[in-house]
Amino acid sequence: MHPAEILWTVVIGFLLVGSVGYFLTIYNGLVEMKNNIGRSWANIDVLLKQRHDELPKLIRVCEAYMQHERAVFDKLSEARGALAGARSVGQRAQAENQLTQALGGFFAVAESYPELKANQSFASLQQRISELENSIADRREFYNDSVTLFNTRIEQIPDSWVAQGMALQSAELFKVSDAEREDVRVEFKMSA
């Protein structure tokens, strides 16, 4: 072999190995991001399950005090039913938003029952659900960050070529409903 042929063979070999390595790096990065989305959703799901498990306890404690507030209990039941029927991330997010709204209405009505507010079981359940809500919000943020990074990567070249070869599609964000955005109230109490 001529020295120039050897040089070109080596250069082409390095380029080929470098290209394959580059696309393998992209592939592995996309797989990692896809798995991060699944893991972050599983973390949210654990917290949602814990919240779901606390609701029957809360309802049992409150039913005796709030006998005339059937509509509040009905909304909670409807929200739990919607959650049971949700299959996709979007449907699940919508059902969770509905449940969050129902819980907000529930706690607002509970404020008008001083005996209930003084009940130790109610207070601990309310605190537990509030802690779960805060954890869900944190995990939702992480999930949405993971989804946004993933969706951006699968739209950028050359990652989009690899993503098409892997049949990857955009993931769905865990969105806040319009009703939740509108239901923000701030009250200031002035002392005289």
Protein Blocks (a to p, Z undefined) as FASTA:
>chain_A
ZZklmmmmmmmmmmmmmmmmmmmmmmmmmmmmmmmmmmmmmmmmmmmmmmmmmmmmmmmm
mmmmmmmlmmmmmmmmmmmmmmmmpmblmlmmmmmmmmmmmmmmmmmmmmmmmklmmpmk
lmmmmmmmmmmmmmmmmmmmmmmmmmmmmmmmmmpcfklmmmmmnopacdddddddfklm
mmpccdddddZZ
